[in-house]
Amino acid sequence: MRYQRSSTLFQSAQNVIPGGVNSPVRAFKAVGGTPVFVEKAKGAYLYDEDGNTLIDYISSWGPMILGHAFEPVIEAVKERADKGTSYGMPTELETQIAELVVEMVPNIDKIRMVNSGTEACMSAVRLARGYTQREKIIKFAGCYHGHSDAFLIQAGSGAVTFGAPNSPGVTQGTAKDSLLAQYNDLESVRNHFEQHPEQIAAIIVEPVAGNMGCIPPQAGFMEGLRKMCDAHQTLLIFDEVMTGFRLAKGGAQESLGVTADLMTYGKVLGGGLPVGAFAAREEIMNHLAPEGPVYQAGTLSGNPLAMAAGYAMLTHLNENPQVFSSLENKAKVLEQGMIALLDKKSKPYQINRYGSMMSLHFTDQAVVDFKTAALGNNDHFKTYFHAMLDRGVYLPPSAFESYFLNDALSEKDIDFTLNAFQEYLESF
């Protein structure tokens, strides 16, 4: 496929936007080549500026669970826009979507809307610290919770040491309160509790990791975190920005059968518009301003266009829960088809899948955390990505991202994808 116009647009963008993009993964640094510029999208398809049609397996990184330009969402936004785009004042719609979320999700009484997943996670951690009167948090290598300073750390001399900043601009003082553990490794978490007794406010975790590829929790891992948090009066925060309203109506809590104390949301919640949120039971949320002392604010929080889109999306999912099984079945067909083709080639690979999230890793070791995800053959992945793109299939442009399927994908689309994959393997 030709990308002459995308190349021209990218060159122009680099003159006025750092790196030519407003979010780094879009720059194709992990796979090389020119980013694809999109003109429009509908259903399961992207239509780029070069006139190509692509089957979409990122779904705007998750929110387009029902496909692009889903009619009830589009109509809700149009209708609301006629009434004004922002007020900075309360609307009834904010209460309506809050009531719907509380109905759909177990274990929450109240929810606060914000504007992004980063803001939701940052605010949830602040609330956890204010509620527990403790300062330290535990996060996991490879779990991404946005670009807030507290989350941009890496391990020092080992998983039980203080984190060190891995982005310029993040201070040592901020990083020292973020303790790094290994995903799917309860012992690494237990060590932190032993070294910092009565100091840990919260554990924050992606219940199904999606930022080192898709990595599901191993049996007992989430249950173990829950038990440790209970034993140490520490809050368990589920970052459900990706998994919320995607794995089930009640998100990962419902799917995994494990309850958290605080949850963060985004993606599907906004129906494709920028939205984040954090939620918990009443006793925790009542510590939040203006009712309590923990301050958080946002001029555009609860924006009426975003609330209209989110309410339309969640209403459909709430009334049509078969969407989740439909999505999982489609992901299973894709997964099983890829496995059958890969087995014929006798090449090292791992496919991880949970619900409608999945990823392919070119390695012979099970991918259970960031260390094992990093063992994948990146050069192999680059070839794979571009081979699929050339055949009309758009995948995440990084080996460390999850595929997000949408329910607009047809049997024909999945067959087309598997045929493209077979052609790639035969040429490899």
C-alpha positions as semicolon CSV with decimal commas, in nm:
position;residue;x (nm);y (nm);z (nm)
1;M;0,000;0,000;0,000
2;R;0,116;0,352;-0,074
3;Y;0,143;0,618;0,197
4;Q;0,266;0,923;0,009
5;R;0,009;1,161;0,154
6;S;0,058;1,021;0,508
7;S;0,431;1,082;0,465
8;T;0,371;1,442;0,357
9;L;0,131;1,501;0,645
10;F;0,380;1,352;0,892
11;Q;0,657;1,581;0,769
12;S;0,430;1,883;0,814
13;A;0,323;1,768;1,160
14;Q;0,684;1,737;1,278
15;N;0,733;2,107;1,214
16;V;0,472;2,208;1,472
17;I;0,411;1,900;1,695
18;P;0,692;1,727;1,893
19;G;0,774;1,412;1,698
20;G;0,480;1,486;1,470
21;V;0,230;1,317;1,701
22;N;0,030;1,394;2,016
23;S;0,093;1,052;2,173
24;P;0,429;0,877;2,121
25;V;0,316;0,529;2,009
26;R;0,156;0,687;1,701
27;A;0,499;0,783;1,565
28;F;0,582;0,422;1,462
29;K;0,918;0,443;1,644
30;A;0,874;0,081;1,760
31;V;0,810;-0,054;1,409
32;G;0,971;0,199;1,176
33;G;0,817;0,359;0,873
34;T;0,563;0,636;0,833
35;P;0,258;0,667;1,060
36;V;-0,075;0,618;0,889
37;F;-0,292;0,931;0,892
38;V;-0,664;0,857;0,921
39;E;-0,934;1,045;0,733
40;K;-1,239;0,867;0,878
41;A;-1,359;0,537;1,024
42;K;-1,678;0,334;1,022
43;G;-1,758;0,001;1,182
44;A;-1,449;-0,222;1,176
45;Y;-1,267;-0,014;0,915
46;L;-1,021;0,274;0,901
47;Y;-1,002;0,488;0,587
48;D;-0,666;0,659;0,562
49;E;-0,557;0,976;0,384
50;D;-0,401;0,769;0,105
51;G;-0,725;0,603;0,005
52;N;-0,657;0,267;0,175
53;T;-0,913;0,070;0,376
54;L;-0,777;-0,109;0,682
55;I;-0,936;-0,361;0,920
56;D;-0,889;-0,208;1,264
57;Y;-0,756;-0,411;1,559
58;I;-0,684;-0,126;1,799
59;S;-1,033;0,030;1,817
60;S;-0,884;0,367;1,919
61;W;-0,691;0,170;2,185
62;G;-1,008;0,022;2,329
63;P;-1,305;0,259;2,340
64;M;-1,461;0,163;2,005
65;I;-1,589;-0,166;2,143
66;L;-1,896;-0,155;1,914
67;G;-1,707;-0,025;1,610
68;H;-1,639;0,324;1,480
69;A;-1,915;0,581;1,437
70;F;-2,167;0,369;1,627
71;E;-2,496;0,533;1,537
72;P;-2,654;0,577;1,886
73;V;-2,334;0,744;2,010
74;I;-2,306;0,973;1,708
75;E;-2,671;1,077;1,735
76;A;-2,638;1,143;2,109
77;V;-2,336;1,370;2,051
78;K;-2,508;1,560;1,767
79;E;-2,822;1,614;1,970
80;R;-2,625;1,734;2,271
81;A;-2,399;1,963;2,067
82;D;-2,703;2,161;1,955
83;K;-2,754;2,255;2,321
84;G;-2,398;2,380;2,373
85;T;-2,063;2,209;2,412
86;S;-1,955;2,308;2,764
87;Y;-2,095;2,492;3,064
88;G;-1,864;2,446;3,362
89;M;-2,183;2,381;3,558
90;P;-2,365;2,065;3,670
91;T;-2,596;1,880;3,432
92;E;-2,854;1,608;3,494
93;L;-2,669;1,390;3,242
94;E;-2,372;1,361;3,480
95;T;-2,597;1,211;3,745
96;Q;-2,761;0,978;3,494
97;I;-2,434;0,827;3,372
98;A;-2,306;0,802;3,731
99;E;-2,620;0,612;3,832
100;L;-2,577;0,380;3,533
101;V;-2,215;0,303;3,620
102;V;-2,304;0,233;3,984
103;E;-2,575;-0,005;3,860
104;M;-2,340;-0,188;3,622
105;V;-2,027;-0,219;3,835
106;P;-2,004;-0,414;4,162
107;N;-1,863;-0,263;4,477
108;I;-1,895;0,110;4,402
109;D;-2,127;0,376;4,544
110;K;-1,994;0,696;4,390
111;I;-1,791;0,802;4,087
112;R;-1,605;1,122;3,994
113;M;-1,565;1,208;3,624
114;V;-1,237;1,347;3,491
115;N;-1,092;1,392;3,143
116;S;-0,838;1,115;3,091
117;G;-0,711;0,785;3,227
118;T;-0,394;0,956;3,346
119;E;-0,598;1,204;3,549
120;A;-0,814;0,924;3,689
121;C;-0,516;0,720;3,810
122;M;-0,336;1,023;3,949
123;S;-0,648;1,126;4,141
124;A;-0,718;0,774;4,268
125;V;-0,369;0,749;4,414
126;R;-0,403;1,090;4,581
127;L;-0,737;0,981;4,729
128;A;-0,585;0,655;4,852
129;R;-0,304;0,843;5,021
130;G;-0,545;1,089;5,178
131;Y;-0,777;0,814;5,298
132;T;-0,505;0,594;5,449
133;Q;-0,274;0,876;5,565
134;R;0,017;0,687;5,406
135;E;0,252;0,792;5,127
136;K;0,390;0,490;4,942
137;I;0,228;0,299;4,658
138;I;0,316;-0,027;4,484
139;K;0,299;-0,046;4,106
140;F;0,409;-0,318;3,864
141;A;0,677;-0,310;3,598
142;G;0,509;-0,293;3,260
143;C;0,176;-0,164;3,391
144;Y;0,106;0,182;3,254
145;H;-0,120;0,414;3,451
146;G;-0,067;0,730;3,253
147;H;0,219;0,977;3,251
148;S;0,178;1,117;3,602
149;D;0,517;1,147;3,776
150;A;0,442;0,881;4,038
151;F;0,400;0,613;3,771
152;L;0,706;0,677;3,553
153;I;0,957;0,469;3,747
154;Q;1,170;0,162;3,690
155;A;1,345;-0,081;3,927
156;G;1,679;0,014;4,083
157;S;1,906;-0,270;4,193
158;G;1,611;-0,503;4,236
159;A;1,236;-0,524;4,268
160;V;1,245;-0,462;4,643
161;T;1,433;-0,132;4,618
162;F;1,296;0,215;4,569
163;G;1,206;0,303;4,214
164;A;1,422;0,537;4,010
165;P;1,280;0,785;3,758
166;N;1,293;0,664;3,398
167;S;1,179;0,991;3,243
168;P;1,360;1,324;3,271
169;G;1,149;1,563;3,472
170;V;1,048;1,307;3,734
171;T;1,223;1,380;4,062
172;Q;1,391;1,131;4,292
173;G;1,165;1,259;4,569
174;T;0,856;1,159;4,374
175;A;0,998;0,824;4,269
176;K;1,098;0,716;4,619
177;D;0,735;0,674;4,719
178;S;0,660;0,444;4,425
179;L;0,767;0,085;4,489
180;L;0,810;-0,142;4,188
181;A;0,696;-0,505;4,192
182;Q;0,675;-0,773;3,923
183;Y;0,340;-0,860;3,769
184;N;0,221;-1,213;3,852
185;D;0,479;-1,233;4,134
186;L;0,323;-1,212;4,481
187;E;0,658;-1,254;4,653
188;S;0,785;-0,926;4,507
189;V;0,480;-0,755;4,659
190;R;0,518;-0,929;4,994
191;N;0,878;-0,805;5,018
192;H;0,761;-0,444;4,997
193;F;0,512;-0,489;5,280
194;E;0,786;-0,644;5,493
195;Q;1,030;-0,360;5,423
196;H;0,776;-0,077;5,460
197;P;0,529;-0,180;5,730
198;E;0,227;0,050;5,772
199;Q;0,360;0,285;5,501
200;I;0,187;0,158;5,186
201;A;-0,131;0,341;5,093
202;A;-0,226;0,140;4,785
203;I;-0,139;-0,116;4,524
204;I;-0,231;-0,001;4,174
205;V;-0,251;-0,266;3,904
206;E;-0,396;-0,337;3,562
207;P;-0,611;-0,643;3,645
208;V;-0,545;-0,764;3,291
209;A;-0,228;-0,595;3,172
210;G;-0,247;-0,431;2,831
211;N;0,069;-0,224;2,809
212;M;0,326;-0,502;2,777
213;G;0,107;-0,685;2,533
214;C;-0,196;-0,855;2,680
215;I;-0,093;-1,039;2,996
216;P;-0,370;-1,197;3,204
217;P;-0,321;-1,250;3,577
218;Q;-0,212;-1,601;3,672
219;A;-0,436;-1,807;3,899
220;G;-0,428;-1,667;4,252
221;F;-0,241;-1,346;4,170
222;M;-0,528;-1,099;4,204
223;E;-0,671;-1,295;4,496
224;G;-0,330;-1,275;4,663
225;L;-0,315;-0,898;4,618
226;R;-0,661;-0,868;4,771
227;K;-0,556;-1,073;5,076
228;M;-0,237;-0,872;5,128
229;C;-0,421;-0,543;5,105
230;D;-0,677;-0,663;5,360
231;A;-0,402;-0,780;5,595
232;H;-0,214;-0,448;5,580
233;Q;-0,507;-0,202;5,560
234;T;-0,389;-0,102;5,215
235;L;-0,624;-0,007;4,931
236;L;-0,631;-0,212;4,611
237;I;-0,671;0,003;4,300
238;F;-0,779;-0,162;3,976
239;D;-0,678;0,046;3,677
240;E;-0,972;-0,048;3,454
241;V;-0,912;0,221;3,194
242;M;-0,870;-0,060;2,939
243;T;-1,074;-0,340;3,096
244;G;-1,370;-0,142;3,230
245;F;-1,689;-0,212;3,033
246;R;-1,485;-0,423;2,788
247;L;-1,440;-0,757;2,965
248;A;-1,790;-0,751;3,115
249;K;-2,055;-0,501;3,224
250;G;-1,879;-0,486;3,559
251;G;-1,530;-0,492;3,408
252;A;-1,244;-0,699;3,545
253;Q;-1,396;-0,710;3,894
254;E;-1,690;-0,905;3,755
255;S;-1,483;-1,112;3,513
256;L;-1,214;-1,211;3,765
257;G;-1,439;-1,232;4,070
258;V;-1,206;-1,008;4,273
259;T;-1,317;-0,675;4,419
260;A;-1,096;-0,369;4,442
261;D;-1,129;-0,069;4,673
262;L;-1,079;0,199;4,407
263;M;-1,132;0,169;4,032
264;T;-1,026;0,395;3,747
265;Y;-1,202;0,412;3,410
266;G;-1,168;0,562;3,064
267;K;-1,185;0,435;2,704
268;V;-1,528;0,268;2,666
269;L;-1,673;0,494;2,937
270;G;-1,647;0,793;2,702
271;G;-1,783;0,626;2,391
272;G;-1,478;0,754;2,202
273;L;-1,460;1,101;2,355
274;P;-1,192;1,193;2,614
275;V;-1,322;1,079;2,952
276;G;-1,178;0,927;3,267
277;A;-1,326;0,848;3,605
278;F;-1,247;0,698;3,943
279;A;-1,491;0,528;4,173
280;A;-1,516;0,354;4,510
281;R;-1,749;0,282;4,795
282;E;-1,897;0,579;4,977
283;E;-1,665;0,590;5,278
284;I;-1,364;0,638;5,049
285;M;-1,522;0,878;4,799
286;N;-1,653;1,100;5,077
287;H;-1,292;1,201;5,148
288;L;-1,295;1,387;4,815
289;A;-1,354;1,763;4,788
290;P;-1,589;1,937;4,828
291;E;-1,718;1,684;5,082
292;G;-1,377;1,589;5,221
293;P;-1,021;1,722;5,241
294;V;-0,865;1,550;4,935
295;Y;-0,865;1,806;4,655
296;Q;-0,937;1,727;4,290
297;A;-1,094;1,948;4,026
298;G;-1,136;1,982;3,650
299;T;-1,289;2,266;3,452
300;L;-1,419;2,039;3,176
301;S;-1,491;1,732;3,387
302;G;-1,835;1,593;3,306
303;N;-1,833;1,765;2,966
304;P;-2,184;1,725;2,820
305;L;-2,068;1,588;2,483
306;A;-1,850;1,324;2,651
307;M;-2,127;1,235;2,896
308;A;-2,378;1,198;2,612
309;A;-2,144;0,968;2,419
310;G;-2,064;0,762;2,727
311;Y;-2,424;0,731;2,836
312;A;-2,529;0,608;2,491
313;M;-2,244;0,355;2,484
314;L;-2,302;0,220;2,836
315;T;-2,677;0,203;2,786
316;H;-2,630;-0,020;2,483
317;L;-2,383;-0,246;2,666
318;N;-2,606;-0,265;2,972
319;E;-2,907;-0,364;2,763
320;N;-2,712;-0,598;2,533
321;P;-2,469;-0,796;2,750
322;Q;-2,434;-1,056;2,474
323;V;-2,183;-0,814;2,319
324;F;-1,917;-0,940;2,558
325;S;-1,958;-1,306;2,462
326;S;-1,979;-1,209;2,094
327;L;-1,649;-1,022;2,121
328;E;-1,481;-1,305;2,307
329;N;-1,594;-1,557;2,046
330;K;-1,449;-1,344;1,769
331;A;-1,121;-1,313;1,956
332;K;-1,114;-1,691;2,007
333;V;-1,160;-1,754;1,634
334;L;-0,875;-1,517;1,554
335;E;-0,652;-1,665;1,824
336;Q;-0,716;-2,027;1,724
337;G;-0,666;-1,948;1,356
338;M;-0,332;-1,781;1,424
339;I;-0,220;-2,068;1,646
340;A;-0,301;-2,324;1,375
341;L;-0,099;-2,128;1,118
342;L;0,195;-2,064;1,353
343;D;0,216;-2,430;1,456
344;K;0,268;-2,528;1,091
345;K;0,573;-2,301;1,074
346;S;0,734;-2,433;1,395
347;K;0,846;-2,083;1,489
348;P;0,866;-1,966;1,853
349;Y;0,561;-1,768;1,958
350;Q;0,322;-1,697;2,242
351;I;-0,035;-1,572;2,203
352;N;-0,194;-1,421;2,513
353;R;-0,565;-1,349;2,520
354;Y;-0,823;-1,246;2,776
355;G;-1,172;-1,169;2,650
356;S;-1,138;-0,940;2,349
357;M;-0,781;-0,835;2,429
358;M;-0,486;-1,031;2,286
359;S;-0,127;-1,008;2,167
360;L;0,132;-1,209;1,974
361;H;0,488;-1,239;2,107
362;F;0,771;-1,394;1,907
363;T;0,937;-1,588;2,188
364;D;0,947;-1,947;2,312
365;Q;0,894;-1,846;2,677
366;A;0,557;-1,789;2,843
367;V;0,488;-1,414;2,863
368;V;0,373;-1,345;3,219
369;D;0,535;-1,010;3,305
370;F;0,740;-0,725;3,159
371;K;1,068;-0,917;3,169
372;T;0,934;-1,206;2,965
373;A;0,747;-0,970;2,729
374;A;1,078;-0,797;2,658
375;L;1,231;-1,128;2,538
376;G;1,022;-1,121;2,221
377;N;1,197;-1,077;1,885
378;N;1,131;-0,712;1,805
379;D;1,273;-0,728;1,453
380;H;1,038;-1,016;1,382
381;F;0,748;-0,808;1,514
382;K;0,836;-0,513;1,291
383;T;0,828;-0,737;0,983
384;Y;0,498;-0,885;1,096
385;F;0,340;-0,544;1,158
386;H;0,430;-0,404;0,817
387;A;0,340;-0,723;0,634
388;M;-0,009;-0,711;0,784
389;L;-0,039;-0,337;0,717
390;D;0,055;-0,391;0,352
391;R;-0,228;-0,645;0,331
392;G;-0,487;-0,413;0,481
393;V;-0,480;-0,506;0,851
394;Y;-0,397;-0,241;1,111
395;L;-0,240;-0,382;1,429
396;P;-0,093;-0,201;1,731
397;P;0,239;-0,050;1,613
398;S;0,428;-0,190;1,912
399;A;0,497;-0,537;2,050
400;F;0,409;-0,399;2,394
401;E;0,048;-0,311;2,315
402;S;-0,267;-0,519;2,318
403;Y;-0,506;-0,576;2,029
404;F;-0,859;-0,452;2,104
405;L;-1,128;-0,620;1,898
406;N;-1,458;-0,450;1,822
407;D;-1,796;-0,611;1,769
408;A;-1,831;-0,466;1,418
409;L;-1,570;-0,719;1,300
410;S;-1,737;-0,977;1,077
411;E;-1,651;-1,339;1,009
412;K;-1,531;-1,221;0,668
413;D;-1,299;-0,966;0,832
414;I;-1,142;-1,231;1,054
415;D;-1,102;-1,469;0,759
416;F;-0,935;-1,188;0,564
417;T;-0,701;-1,125;0,859
418;L;-0,607;-1,492;0,886
419;N;-0,544;-1,513;0,511
420;A;-0,316;-1,210;0,537
421;F;-0,139;-1,371;0,830
422;Q;-0,091;-1,694;0,632
423;E;0,061;-1,498;0,342
424;Y;0,299;-1,329;0,583
425;L;0,408;-1,660;0,737
426;E;0,461;-1,816;0,395
427;S;0,689;-1,529;0,296
428;F;0,881;-1,535;0,623
